[in-house]
C-alpha cells in the first residue's frame, strides 16, 4: 500500500472521537477492505433544496419522489419567485459538460438502481461487472433528468455550480440539487436573498426500481426495497464521498507524525464542528455531533427553522443504509467524467436518443472494463463496497 495504515493512530487518538464520524464516512470513505487508511474532514452527498416559503404558501409538499420533483418544478416554472417582475425557474441544476453533470444525473438514477444497501453497489453488477446502464430503470432516470431541463433556465446545459447556486440564492429557483455547500452559503445575507426561506431534504426516491433478477422496472415491495420509506426507495448519492486526509507510507517518521497531527486537528469536533457551518470552507457535515448539536449552526446565523430542515435532511440521508457510494475503481474518471458525461451531454442536447445514450454508455464502459481487466476491475469494485 502507498497510503499509511492509520488504525493504530486513530484508535489511540481520543480527541479525534472516531465513533462520532457518521458510519457511512467511517466505514466506506475512510476504509478499504475494512482497514482505516484515511480520516474524513468533509462529507459529500447530494440533497435537494427547496423554497419553503413558496411551497408552504401554495400548499405543496416537498418532493418525495423524482416524479414529485418534476411536478413541483413544473408548477413554479415561469412564475416570479423573487418579486422582481421577471419570470423564474422551477428547477436549477449545474448541467455544464465535464463539470458535475454526470454526478447530478446519478443522484436521479441512484434510487432506481440500488435498493439493497450500500454494499449492493449502484454502478455495476457486483458479480459480473456488467454496467447497470441499459435497462428500463436507467431509461426512466434519463427521462426525468431531461424533463427537468424544461423547467430550468434557458442556459442550464452550460450552467456551472457557481451559476446554479447564485440563481437559487437570488431566489430565482424553486428547487435545486447540490452538496451541503448550498445550505451554508445561502444563510449569508450578503450573498443570499433567501437566508430564511429554504429547506433541504434527502434525495427524492422512486416507487419503481430496477429488479436485477428480471432486468425490468418493478414496483417496490418489502423484498425488493427493504429500506423503502412509505413505499419509496431512497438512495442518497455520496457524490465524491467527501475529502479525507491520508499519509504517504514512504514518508519519513517525522513527516508522518506531523501529517497525522494536522489531519486529526482538522477533523476533531472542536474545529470541524465550526468549519462545517462556514460556507466558504467547502466542508460539509460528516460527524454525528454536527447534526445533533444546533448551537454552532445558530451561532453561524442559520435561522432556527432552517436549522431544523437542513440538519433534518442531512440526518435522514446519513442514517439511510441504502446510501450509494461514488465509483472508486481504476479509470473511474473515464467511466463517469468522460464517457457518461459525454453521452449525457449529447442526450440532453437532442443529438442522440435515449436508447442510443444507454447503448453508448454500456458499450464504452464495457470496453474500458475489458481493457483494464474485468477480473481486476470486479475485484476493485467489490473491495470498494466492502464485499469479500
N, C-alpha and C positions, 0 to 999 in steps of 0.2 A: 504494500500500500504506500502511496506517495503522501497520504494525509495521516497525521498522527492520531493514534488511538487515544481517545480522551476520557474513557470511562474512569480510570483511577483518579484523574484530576477533578472530574465532575463530582464523583462520589465523595471526595474529601472537601469539596467547596460548599460550606454551609450557606454562605452569603448568596450563592447562585440560586438557591431554592429550586432545584431541578424539578421537583414534583409540582411546582406552580406553573411550569410550562405546559400549555394545553396538550393533551395526549397526541393529537394529530401531528403537531410540530415536533414533539419529543420522540414519538415512535417512528415517524416517517422522514421528515426533512432533516433531522439531526442524526439519524442512524442509517446504517447499511448492513443488511443481513444480521440485524439485531444488535449491532455494535455501534457505540457512540463515536462519531468522527467529527462532529460539529456542534456548535452552541447557537441556537436561534437568537437573533437580535431583532427580528421583524416577522410578522405573519402576513402572508399574501393569499388572499382568496377573494373572489368576486361576490358582490352583493348588488341588489337593485336599490336605487334611491328614488324616492317619490316625493312629490309636493303634498305635504299633509294638509295645507290649507285648501288646496284645490279639491282633493278627493273628499275631504270632510264636508265642504260646502255642497258638493254635488251628490253626497251620499253614496260615494263609490268606495268599495272595499279594495285595499291594496291587493295586487295580483298574487294569487296562489299558484297559478299555472302560467305557462307561456302563452296559452290562448287568452288568458285573462290579461296578460301584459299587452298583447296586441289590441284587445278590446279597449283597454284604458287609453292606450296611445291614440287610437282612432278617435275616441270621444273628445279628447282635449286638443287634438291637432287642428291648427288653424284659428284657435281662439287666442285672444290677447291675455296672456298668462301673467304679465307683469305691469299691466296698466300703462303701457307706453304708446298705445294706439296702433301697435303693429301685431299682425298675426304671428303666433308662435308655434311650437312643435310638441307633438305627443311624446316623442322619444328621441334621445340624442346618444349616439354611440360613436366611438372613435374607429371608424372603418377604413382609415388610411392604409394602403398596402404596405407590407413589410414594417408594420408598427405593432399594433396589438389586435388587429382584425381577427387573426386566427384564434387568439385566446378568448375574445368576446364571443365568437361563434361557439367555441367549445363549452362555454357556460350555458348556452342554449341546448347543445347536443347532449351534455353530460347526463341530464335527468332521463333522457330516452335510452341511454346506452348502458348505464351502470345501476344496478339495483341491489346487489348482494353484499354491499360493504366495500370499503376502500381496497381490500386485497383482491377483489374481483378484477379490478382494472377497467378503465373505460376506453382505451385506445385499440387494444388488440385482444384476441382470444388468448388467454394465458396458457393454453395447451398447445396451440399450433402457430401462434404469432400471426394469424390471419387478421388483417385490418377490419375493424368494425365500422366501415365507412360506405358500404354499398348494400343498403337494406332499407326497408320501409321507415324505420325509426330515424335513420340519418336523413332520409328524404324529407320527413316531417320537420326536422330541425332546420334544414336548409330553407324550406318554405317559410317557416316562421321568421327566420333571420332576414330573409329577403323582404318579407312583408313589413317588418319594422321600418324599412327604408322609405316606405310610402308615407310614413307619419313623422318624418325627420327633416332636418334642414336640407335644402337642395344640394349642398356640397358635402353631405355626410360621407360619401365614398372617398373623400380626400381629407376628412376631419381627423386631427390627431387628438391625443388625450388632453393637452392643454386647451385646445379649442372646445372640446366637448365639456370639460369641466367649467370653462368660462360661461358657456351657454347656460348650463344648469345653475351656476351661481348668480347669473344675471336674471334668473327667474324665467328663462325662455323655454324650459323643457319640463314637461310633467313627470317624465321618467328618465333615468339614465342607468347605465351598467358600468361599474367601476370597482376598483380596490377600495380599501378603507380610507385612502387619502381624501376622497371627496368629503367624508364626514368631518374631518378635522380642518380642512381648508374652508368649507362652507360656513363655519361658525365665525369666521373673521369678518366683521362688518366693513373692514377696509377694502375687501375684495368681493364680498358677497352681499347680495340684496335679499337673501333668504336665510339669514342665520338662525332663525327660529321657526322655519316653515318647511322643514324636510324631515323625512324618516328613512330608515334603512330596514331591509328585510332579507331573509335567506333567499337565495336564488329561487325563482319560481320553478315548479316541477311539472310533472306530467302524469296524467291518469292512464296513459298508454305508454308502453315501453317495449324495448327490443327483447323478445324471447329468444335466447340463444339456442334453445333446443329445436325450435321450429323455424327460426330465421325470420319470423314475422313480427309485426307490431301487434301487441296483445294488451288487453285491459289488465290493470294492476289487480292482484289478489294477494292474500297473505303469504303465498308461497313465492310468487314472482317478485313481489315488492315487500319484503318483510319489514322494512324500515319506513314504509309509507306513513304519512300523516293525513288522516281522514281521506284515504284513498289516493293521495298524491305522492308520487315518488320524487323526493328532492335529492339532488346530488351536487352539493356545493363544490365548485371547482377551485382547487388550490392553485390558481394560475401563478406560475413562477415558484410558489411554495413559501417564499419568504427568504430574506437574507440570513445567512448563517456565517459564523466565523470558524475557520479551521486553521490548522498549523502544519507547515511543511515538515514532514517526518525526518527530512535530512538536515534540518536547521541545527545550529549549534545549541547546546543546552540553555545558554543564557537567553537566546532569542526565543526558544520555545517557552521559557518561563515568562518572559516579558509579553510575548504574544498572547499566552493564555490569560495573563493578568488583565490585559486590555479587553479581550473578548468578554471575560467574566464581568468586568466593570460595566461594560455597555449593556449587558444582559440582565444584571442584577435588578430586582424590583425597585430599589431605591432610585436608580437612574432611569431605567426603562419605563417605569410606570408614569413618568412625567414626559419622557420623549415621545411616547405614542400619542399624546394629546396635542402635539405641536405639528401642524400640517407640513411645514417646510422640512421636517426631518425625513420624511418619506417612510418612517417607521409606522407600522400598523400593529394593532394588538395581537399578542400571541401568548400572553400569560393569563391564567385564570383570574388572578387578582386584578387584572386590568379591566375586566368587565364585571367584576363583582363589587369593586370599590369605586364609588362615584365621585369621591372628593376631588381627585385630580382633574376630572373632566369638568366639574363645576368651576374649579379654580381657573381652568383654561378658558372659561367663558361660554361653555356649552350650556344652553338652557335646559332646565330640568326635564321638560317634555321631549327634547331632542335626545338627551342622555338616555332616557328610557327606550326610545325607539332605536337609536344607534347601537347601544350595547345589547339590546334585545336581539337585533339582527345578527350581531356577532356571536352572541351566546348560542342561539339556535343553530347557527352554521357550525360552530366548533364542536357542539355536542352531537352533531349528526354523524352516525357511524358509517354513512354512505358517502363521505367526502371523497372527491375524486383527486387523485394525485396528478400533478403535471407529468408529462412524459420525461423519463430520466434514463435514456439509453444512448449509446453511441449514435451520433448523427441525429439527435433529437431536433436540432435546429433545422436540418434539412427536411425532416418529416413535416414539421409544423410551420416554421417561418418561411420556408421556400415552397415546398410542394403544396401544402394545404392552403397557405396564404394566396399563392398564385391562382389556384383553382377557384377559391372563393371570390377573388377579385374579378375573374372572368365571369363567374356566375352572377354576381351582383350587378355587373355592368351589362348583362344580357348577351354576352359573347358566346356562352355555351349553355346548354340545357342542364336541368337538374341531374338527369341520368348521365350525361357526359361528365358532369362535375364529379359524381361519385365514382365513375369508372376511371377517370383521370387520377384521382387521389389513390384509389386502390391499386392501380397499375404501377404508379410511381413509388408508392410505399412498398409494394411487393418487390420491385426492382432493387430498392435500397436495402431491404432486409436480406435478399439473396446475395447482393454484392458484399455486404458486411459479413454475412454468415448467419443463416437462420437460427441454428442452434445456439450460437453465441448471443444473438440478439434476444432470443427467447429466455436464455439463462439470465441475461442482464435485466430484462423486463420483470421476470418473476422475482429476482433479487430486490429490485426497486420497490416491489409491492410487499416485500417481507414474506414471500412464499418460498418454502423449501424446494 
